[in-house]
Amino acid sequence: MEFIKTLWTGEKGLFKPDGLTPMQRITLRFVVAALLFYGIVVIEGMLMRIYEIEPVLLTGKEQFFAIMTAHPLVGIFGSTYCLVFGAFFFVLPMLMKKPLWSIKMANWTFWLVTMGTFIFWFAGFVSHYAPLYTLYWPLPADFDQFSVVGGTFFILGIAIVMAGTTLFIINVFKTIAYTPEGWEKQPAGALLASAIGLTGFRNLFTKKKKEHLVPLPAAAIARGTIDMAFNTAIILFTGVLILVYMVASLLGFDLKETAVDALLYKNWFWWGLDLIADGLVLIFVAGTWYLLATLITGKDVFMQNIARAALLLELIVSWTVWSHHLLSDQAQPSMLKVVSGEMVTAFELITQGLAFFITLATLWSARPLKMTNSLKFLLGGLTGFALAVPAGIMQADVGLNRILHNTQWVVGPHVHVAVLVGLTMTLYAAVYALFPLVTNGAQLYSQKLANIHFWCHLFGGIGMGAFMGMAGLKGMLRRSLYVDGEYSLYMILAGLAGALLLTAFLAFFINIVMSVGLQGVIGIFRPSKIKTKELMPGDAK
Amino acid sequence: MENLFFLAKNAIFIYHFIFKGSIHLKQGGTMVDSNVVLFGQTLAYTLYCIAILLLMGWFGMRITTKTGSNVVKPALFYSFVGFLVVLGVSLHIVTYNTIPWSPVDLNRSDYTPDKKFEITVANHEFQLPAEKLTIECHDLVLFDVTSHDLTYGFGLFRQDNTMVFQMQVVPGHRNDILWKFDKPGVYSIRSTEYSGPRGVPMIVKDAVEVLACEESTKE
């Protein structure tokens, strides 16, 4: 009976949705959506794992590859973007000490991103549109293999997500630069210069140091958002190009696929796509590490000026790093392979290594610390990137790429460990840290479930990456199917690790639902009764 | 002054290592097996992973206790930065000089192949110039692969499914790779890039045979 009561009202009935500000609601809505999409990603991941062991549960290889197409996109846009947008819509006003520029626009972002994700996921699920997220030309326009109608809805869904992302980008920069009503005029230009790192850069060459107007984590948000703007433009442009072919096909015209150069396409698409993987993710993660280290220790970040410089360097690195995805493309100029693919990529070892060291040093300077959930997950996130970044640097080598490209090594120890252990655990650390703030002091239902969440996620993520990596070193390709059980042992072990990840997700999901209650979850989606632009009820004037 | 001398000495050493290194594949030289390279990589990465997991475990325990100093000296920070720079730069110098196909790959026009195979791909099928591509031991072979529709991959795999090498096959562009075979063996060709569900069975079993050579063990 007590369980049912808690399930409905939340732990000790502490969570009161009526007392939430519109900003808290937006953040919580994003968290709920992110959790649901993450659930889809984990379940689909498990379905693919099982299918790779024994071809069961799915209708065939068409469905397998349709899931493989949607899986990373739902993970990035549906889960990670939602979690990041929700957290940053809350954190940015908190850091800038002024309200978000537009709550209405933030709500639009929520609906566009979630609806867009659902549309492309559903279109892929129904039509088996499966050109994979890489969309190598002219595969997305291969209508002998894929449904043109399904593909049209799929690309439209992605375009809707990009529209929502555009609104997020505008909101971030406007929030940094604008002057709230009744406030003294804010120096918009100086604020933006500080946010994108120009002030810090200028300070390196002048004796008259200018003050940093924007806190370090807010600067990281701004710089990551620059990369987000570029990649949104590239994805939208590519989407429109594919849509042109789709619409033409629907109207009965067969456009020449050779009109688009496949290698040039690959270059611009990877340039844009890599602004997510090697751009905003790394910058946002570094910013979140700094924020968490500050929140956990109550101290300034160690070597703050260097941290700012490293963020600016990472931004520039992210614009010139894409060619490591084309090291196996023989027509790609050798100069690009060596300079962009190898040398610039190696800089990520330095920029991410600096962020790693600075965060650890900040934590160390405040010893002894209590091992809270957010600290635990932060250490997990740091571990994830410490494992995944060097794996990426290794495969971004002309020699090693020849025998690693497109194997399970790339997607295991590098991608899955970076995303699942590095990125996701960092975001979970932020969720645990912000939970009391966005819920007005709601209590976590169970610390035991939080511990299960941590250990199962850590071992599951590292284990999955390790076993996939071992299979990759034995020659297993990442975008293929092995029907004769060639790699069954590795896939069974990776599947068991996947089961740990599923357990971790269920523990977290149950813990959050039991903490806020079903009544609370429903209440989050009701309109706010408090009319304020402030973050917390106490801040309302 | 001493530091400058140290730097200059190392710069000369690195220059010799890169440009005068004797490990580069010369016409007639031998090429190390890709499995050997993978073994080295596996060993290095495994040791690194163990070290980093132990470090993070130790850090996690020590951070909750108050023993020793809390001060992190900037010297440690700058040493770490220096270490990362050296590591980042040296990795590719080391691989360029120890993985024999790296310089070959980047300077393909400097080499004259002993044999050349022109292969085409269309409609998810490889069209080979012969049923079996036969290679003499120690031959430097050029595989020139052309796609007439989609982006594919071209990979050579051993009997135990491990990879010898692979490259992307992009339509409208030249896709060629030079490889030297110093061991006898029978290899399969497989597309290493996804080209839709129809591309899954793009495998040509036992398509390449390297004939027996002296002082070698058959794979």
Contacts between the chains, C-beta under 8 A, distances in Angstrom:
chain1	res1	chain2	res2	distance
A	60	B	197	8.0
A	61	B	197	4.7
A	61	B	200	5.8
A	62	B	197	5.0
A	64	B	197	7.8
A	65	B	194	7.5
A	65	B	196	7.5
A	65	B	197	5.2
A	130	B	196	7.0
A	130	B	197	6.6
A	131	B	196	7.4
A	132	B	194	5.6
A	134	B	194	7.7
A	136	B	150	7.7
A	136	B	151	4.2
A	136	B	193	7.2
A	136	B	194	7.8
A	137	B	151	7.0
A	138	B	149	7.5
A	138	B	150	6.5
A	138	B	171	7.5
A	139	B	150	5.7
A	139	B	151	6.7
A	139	B	194	7.9
A	139	B	195	6.5
A	139	B	196	6.1
A	142	B	150	6.6
A	142	B	196	6.1
A	145	B	196	4.2
A	145	B	197	6.8
A	145	B	198	6.0
A	146	B	196	7.3
A	257	B	149	7.9
A	258	B	171	7.5
A	258	B	172	6.4
A	261	B	172	6.2
A	262	B	151	5.9
A	262	B	170	4.9
A	262	B	171	5.1
A	262	B	172	5.6
A	262	B	173	7.0
A	263	B	170	5.1
A	263	B	172	7.2
A	263	B	173	5.2
A	266	B	151	7.7
A	266	B	170	7.1
A	302	B	72	6.3
A	302	B	77	7.7
A	303	B	74	7.2
A	303	B	77	6.0
A	306	B	77	7.7
A	326	B	168	7.7
A	328	B	153	7.9
A	328	B	166	6.5
A	328	B	167	5.2
A	328	B	168	4.9
A	329	B	167	7.6
A	329	B	168	4.6
A	329	B	170	6.0
A	329	B	173	7.9
A	329	B	175	7.8
A	330	B	108	8.0
A	330	B	167	5.5
A	330	B	168	7.2
A	330	B	173	7.8
A	330	B	174	6.8
A	330	B	175	4.9
A	330	B	176	5.7
A	330	B	177	6.4
A	331	B	170	6.1
A	331	B	173	3.7
A	331	B	174	5.7
A	331	B	175	6.7
A	334	B	106	4.7
A	334	B	107	7.8
A	337	B	106	7.2
A	338	B	92	7.9
A	338	B	106	7.1
A	342	B	92	4.9
A	343	B	92	7.1
A	346	B	88	3.7
A	346	B	89	6.8
A	346	B	91	6.6
A	346	B	92	6.7
A	347	B	88	6.7
A	349	B	84	5.7
A	349	B	87	6.6
A	349	B	88	4.7
A	350	B	81	7.1
A	350	B	84	4.6
A	350	B	85	6.2
A	350	B	88	5.8
A	353	B	80	7.1
A	353	B	81	7.8
A	353	B	84	4.5
A	354	B	81	6.6
A	354	B	84	7.6
A	357	B	77	6.3
A	357	B	80	5.3
A	358	B	77	7.9
A	360	B	59	6.5
A	361	B	72	4.1
A	361	B	77	6.9
A	363	B	63	5.9
A	364	B	59	7.8
A	364	B	63	6.7
A	364	B	70	6.4
A	364	B	72	5.7
A	365	B	70	5.2
A	365	B	71	7.1
A	365	B	72	6.1
A	366	B	70	7.2
A	367	B	62	7.4
A	367	B	63	5.7
A	367	B	64	7.7
A	367	B	65	7.1
A	367	B	66	5.8
A	367	B	70	5.2
A	368	B	63	7.2
A	368	B	64	5.5
A	368	B	65	5.5
A	368	B	66	4.4
A	369	B	63	5.3
A	369	B	64	6.1
A	370	B	64	7.1
A	371	B	60	7.4
A	371	B	63	7.8
A	371	B	64	5.4
A	375	B	63	7.8
A	376	B	60	7.9
A	379	B	56	6.2
A	379	B	59	7.2
A	379	B	60	5.4
A	382	B	56	7.0
A	383	B	52	7.0
A	383	B	53	7.0
A	383	B	56	4.7
A	386	B	52	4.8
A	386	B	56	7.1
A	387	B	49	6.0
A	387	B	52	6.3
A	387	B	53	8.0
A	390	B	45	7.3
A	390	B	48	6.3
A	391	B	45	6.7
A	393	B	88	7.2
A	393	B	91	6.6
A	394	B	41	6.4
A	394	B	45	6.7
A	394	B	91	7.5
A	397	B	91	6.8
A	397	B	92	5.9
A	397	B	95	5.1
A	397	B	102	8.0
A	398	B	92	7.7
A	398	B	95	7.5
A	398	B	96	7.4
A	398	B	102	5.1
A	398	B	105	6.0
A	398	B	106	6.3
A	399	B	37	7.2
A	399	B	95	4.5
A	399	B	96	6.9
A	399	B	99	3.3
A	399	B	101	6.4
A	399	B	102	3.8
A	399	B	105	7.7
A	400	B	37	7.2
A	400	B	41	6.4
A	400	B	95	6.3
A	400	B	99	7.1
A	402	B	34	7.5
A	402	B	101	6.1
A	402	B	102	8.0
A	402	B	105	6.8
A	402	B	165	5.3
A	402	B	166	6.9
A	402	B	167	7.6
A	403	B	34	4.8
A	403	B	37	6.7
A	403	B	38	6.1
A	403	B	163	5.5
A	403	B	164	7.8
A	403	B	165	6.3
A	403	B	166	7.4
A	405	B	166	6.2
A	405	B	168	7.8
A	405	B	192	7.3
A	406	B	153	6.4
A	406	B	166	6.9
A	406	B	192	5.1
A	406	B	193	6.3
A	407	B	163	6.9
A	413	B	45	7.5
A	473	B	38	5.5
A	473	B	41	7.8
A	473	B	42	5.8
A	474	B	160	7.8
A	474	B	161	6.7
A	474	B	162	5.6
A	475	B	157	5.9
A	475	B	158	7.6
A	475	B	160	7.9
A	475	B	161	4.7
A	475	B	162	4.2
A	475	B	163	4.2
A	476	B	161	7.4
A	477	B	155	7.9
A	477	B	190	7.6
A	477	B	192	5.8
A	479	B	193	7.2
A	479	B	194	3.6
A	480	B	190	8.0
A	480	B	194	7.1
A	480	B	200	6.2
A	481	B	200	5.2
A	486	B	161	5.3
A	487	B	161	7.8
